[in-house]
Structures are given as C-alpha cells and as structure tokens.
Amino acid sequence: MKNYVTKYQYPISISISERGKPEPIRLWQQRFERYLFLTGRTGTCRRYARVLDKFLRKYPNKKYPYEFLRPLIDDYVQTRFAEGASVNTVRLELSAIRSFWKFMVDLEAFGVFFVIASGVRAVHAKPSAQRLCPDLPKMQDGSPRLPENSFASPREAYLQ
C-alpha cells in the first residue's frame, strides 16, 4: 500500500494494483465526500453530497466513471430545467459535478482522463416578448413592435 499525496493535501491510500482496475463511481463519491469533510466547510460538504447523490440516482445503470459522457451531462441539465430548477441551482449542481470529476482526474481514476462537465453551460432561454404576447403587432423585420411609451411593457401597450 503506497500513499499518494496530491494537491488535495491529504494522503489517499490506493494500492498500485487498484490503479489498473475500474472502481465503482459510488466508491469515488465516498472518497470525494470524505475529502470535502476533511478539508471543506460543512455546508459545502452536505450540499455537494446531496447534488452528487441526486445526479448519480438519475443514472442507476451507470456503475463506473468511464460510462458517463458529456451528452449525459447536457441531458441532465435539460432535465433539471424541465423539472423547474432555477439557473442558479443548475449552476451549483454543475459546479459540484465538475469538482467531483476534477477530483477523480487528479487522483488518476481508471478511465477518467478529463472533466466531462467542463464547458457545459447552464443557460435557460428567457421567454421573449413575442412568446409572452403572440398577438403583438410586428415590424417589417419580424421583431415585435415596441410601444410608444418606452416605460410600458409590450403587454401593457397591447392591452391599451
């Protein structure tokens, strides 16, 4: 058994024989939560643990880290928006997933070569004025006509 010290500032005991074998993602989740417990704040530890548990419960058929790919993260983001989660909530969840994957990359988990959630954006399209009030008169270029009173909303101008 050899101790490896990474930039995470606490030794993790992983034997050389274990490095060549795939380990279940739940085992990595336990290691990450232990790292957060030892080094981070209690609130962060609980929040990240909740997020990771929710994320992994959505995909019970995925057992190993190499089974998670970028399209799965994109699908998770869209699913969360469909459930009604706010943009800030989804961003926090992505932050937890990113730091979890970075943890696995830094500790050289089998089959994990890059952070799959890096570059994933949590952008939820805001409804436009035309979708809110489809009966608004349009200009020649197709954009909704703005009301004469610039302080009134398009809906108020339409109702007048």
C-alpha positions as CSV (number, residue, x, y, z in Angstrom):
1,M,0.0,0.0,0.0
2,K,1.5,3.3,-1.1
3,N,0.3,6.7,0.0
4,Y,-0.2,9.3,-2.8
5,V,-0.3,13.0,-1.8
6,T,-1.9,15.2,-4.4
7,K,-2.7,18.9,-4.4
8,Y,-5.7,18.0,-2.3
9,Q,-3.3,18.0,0.7
10,Y,-4.3,14.7,2.3
11,P,-2.9,11.3,1.6
12,I,-5.1,8.8,-0.1
13,S,-4.2,5.2,0.2
14,I,-4.6,3.5,-3.1
15,S,-2.5,0.4,-3.8
16,I,-0.8,0.1,-7.2
17,S,-2.9,-3.0,-8.0
18,E,-6.1,-1.0,-7.6
19,R,-4.9,1.7,-10.1
20,G,-5.3,-0.6,-13.1
21,K,-8.8,-1.7,-12.2
22,P,-12.1,0.2,-12.7
23,E,-13.7,1.1,-9.4
24,P,-17.4,1.9,-9.0
25,I,-18.3,5.6,-9.1
26,R,-20.0,5.3,-5.7
27,L,-16.6,4.5,-4.2
28,W,-15.2,7.6,-5.8
29,Q,-18.2,9.6,-4.4
30,Q,-17.3,8.3,-0.9
31,R,-13.7,9.4,-1.3
32,F,-14.7,12.8,-2.6
33,E,-17.2,13.4,0.3
34,R,-14.5,12.3,2.8
35,Y,-12.1,14.8,1.2
36,L,-14.7,17.6,1.4
37,F,-15.5,16.6,5.0
38,L,-11.8,16.8,6.0
39,T,-10.9,20.0,4.1
40,G,-14.0,21.9,3.3
41,R,-16.9,23.6,5.1
42,T,-19.7,21.5,6.4
43,G,-22.3,23.3,4.3
44,T,-20.4,22.7,1.1
45,C,-19.9,19.1,2.0
46,R,-23.6,18.5,2.6
47,R,-24.6,20.5,-0.5
48,Y,-22.2,18.7,-2.8
49,A,-23.1,15.3,-1.3
50,R,-26.8,16.0,-2.0
51,V,-26.1,17.1,-5.5
52,L,-23.9,14.1,-6.4
53,D,-26.3,11.7,-4.9
54,K,-29.2,13.2,-6.9
55,F,-27.1,13.1,-10.1
56,L,-26.0,9.5,-9.6
57,R,-29.5,8.4,-8.7
58,K,-30.7,9.7,-12.1
59,Y,-28.5,7.1,-13.8
60,P,-28.6,3.9,-11.8
61,N,-27.5,1.8,-14.7
62,K,-24.1,3.6,-14.9
63,K,-21.7,2.0,-12.5
64,Y,-18.2,3.2,-13.5
65,P,-17.0,6.7,-14.1
66,Y,-16.0,6.0,-17.7
67,E,-19.7,5.3,-18.6
68,F,-20.5,9.0,-18.0
69,L,-20.0,11.1,-21.1
70,R,-20.6,14.8,-22.0
71,P,-24.1,14.2,-23.6
72,L,-25.2,12.7,-20.4
73,I,-24.4,15.9,-18.5
74,D,-26.1,18.0,-21.2
75,D,-29.2,15.8,-20.8
76,Y,-29.0,16.2,-17.0
77,V,-29.0,20.0,-17.4
78,Q,-32.0,19.9,-19.7
79,T,-33.9,17.5,-17.4
80,R,-33.3,19.8,-14.4
81,F,-34.7,22.8,-16.4
82,A,-37.7,20.7,-17.4
83,E,-38.2,19.9,-13.7
84,G,-38.4,23.6,-13.0
85,A,-35.0,24.1,-11.4
86,S,-33.6,27.6,-11.5
87,V,-30.5,28.6,-13.4
88,N,-28.5,29.2,-10.2
89,T,-29.5,25.8,-8.8
90,V,-28.3,24.0,-12.0
91,R,-25.1,26.0,-12.0
92,L,-24.4,24.9,-8.4
93,E,-25.1,21.3,-9.4
94,L,-22.7,21.6,-12.3
95,S,-20.1,23.1,-10.1
96,A,-20.3,20.1,-7.8
97,I,-20.1,17.7,-10.7
98,R,-17.1,19.5,-12.1
99,S,-15.2,19.4,-8.9
100,F,-16.0,15.7,-8.4
101,W,-14.7,14.9,-11.8
102,K,-11.6,17.1,-11.3
103,F,-11.0,15.2,-8.0
104,M,-11.1,11.9,-10.0
105,V,-8.8,13.2,-12.7
106,D,-6.3,14.5,-10.1
107,L,-6.3,11.1,-8.4
108,E,-6.0,9.3,-11.7
109,A,-9.2,7.3,-11.5
110,F,-9.3,4.4,-14.1
111,G,-10.9,5.6,-17.3
112,V,-11.2,9.3,-16.3
113,F,-9.0,11.5,-18.4
114,F,-10.8,14.8,-18.5
115,V,-13.5,16.7,-16.7
116,I,-16.6,15.9,-18.6
117,A,-18.6,18.8,-17.2
118,S,-16.2,21.5,-18.2
119,G,-17.6,23.8,-20.7
120,V,-21.2,22.8,-20.0
121,R,-23.3,25.9,-19.6
122,A,-26.5,26.3,-17.6
123,V,-28.3,28.7,-19.8
124,H,-32.1,28.7,-19.7
125,A,-33.7,30.6,-22.5
126,K,-35.8,33.5,-21.2
127,P,-39.2,33.9,-22.8
128,S,-39.3,36.7,-25.4
129,A,-41.9,39.3,-25.6
130,Q,-43.3,37.6,-28.7
131,R,-43.8,34.3,-26.9
132,L,-45.4,36.1,-23.9
133,C,-47.8,38.0,-26.2
134,P,-48.1,36.3,-29.6
135,D,-50.7,38.8,-30.8
136,L,-48.3,41.8,-30.7
137,P,-48.0,43.7,-33.9
138,K,-44.8,43.0,-35.7
139,M,-42.4,45.3,-37.6
140,Q,-41.3,44.6,-41.1
141,D,-38.2,42.7,-39.9
142,G,-40.4,40.3,-37.8
143,S,-39.5,41.7,-34.4
144,P,-42.3,42.8,-32.1
145,R,-43.2,46.5,-32.3
146,L,-42.2,48.4,-29.2
147,P,-44.8,50.5,-27.6
148,E,-44.7,54.3,-27.9
149,N,-44.3,54.6,-24.1
150,S,-40.9,53.2,-23.6
151,F,-41.6,52.5,-19.9
152,A,-44.6,50.4,-20.6
153,S,-44.2,46.7,-21.2
154,P,-45.2,45.2,-24.5
155,R,-48.2,43.5,-22.8
156,E,-49.4,46.8,-21.3
157,A,-49.1,48.5,-24.7
158,Y,-51.0,45.7,-26.3
159,L,-53.8,45.9,-23.7
160,Q,-54.2,49.7,-24.2
